[in-house]
């Protein structure tokens, strides 16, 4: 079972799609991002509500409106996105098993409860290191990695896809 929801992955990829190969930000609608990434629109709309509440994106009003990043992509970390979408999650919930051994007849000796639980300490340390790593990586870092491995034509293809989609949306269909 995954620790983080699929919404975290959708949110990170969506924010990445709002930044081009040169690090310039672009405004996109939730519908455009959902179609570009082939993810469910309704679910992505809920994710963007959370991202907006967390101050990571801002919406623009009116026809053709969408979302843009609320701050520079190098200032939005993966941890910011994780916390905006899934909230603060603990990897581990200590149930103080050390105090429940059958040998203790419901009254654990003082030595068994002395200090923090060793298992909890390890798990808390692991969570801290994971969060530090997520905080080290920004949306811009991920975008740069993606575009470094993508062919040069990918940048053009993405821009063209957005342009074509917007042209179709702006052109009323004739019967």
Steps between C-alpha positions, in 0.01 A plus 500: 500500500629846410574739782407809301184528292498504121396864541856583605636360174230678298569826681877486453470417131241773452723762655786375283282547191463866600874558444675484163851379414647845568340522844233744384161452655182463300135519594293190434146399577429190704327353194812556288723337760261207543485440125875549452579245770200274433382518863144541634384863477271490806775360722756751369256786567481392866878484515524856368260618768748368757800646317324835489411491870865425577610806303688304233281608206269790426207499262413753236139586437301513182486313174824325431601531862712248672768471760851629532762438764466728802877523535804410296534130416837484675324604822234228491632175642369148462432507874281810452291309247482185714382695803249704296338190354536230766559713809747409770527122510701295740677198360453323827262500791661360812261279692741448792518125443804495729263556794259222405706184532306212650784456751414833659147409616371843390755676722819560305818555700655845496795389283260397218353851482819694568580750226353511154410177327795389286272398213327836504833684506617317187172561319490869598857540377410336169206735455715801578758397239230434242342842558842666481554336160155606376574855618832502311334437162306779332255491211766673288752227590257236371421698185871541422561126545207418273604735220865389519402146409222593254582556133519864391178452305304429820494870596358586158249216517366613839466862385329384181261272691396789726462735203296247298275424797435868563426561131245219500340633818478851356353390166127432515401179326285538188214272416 
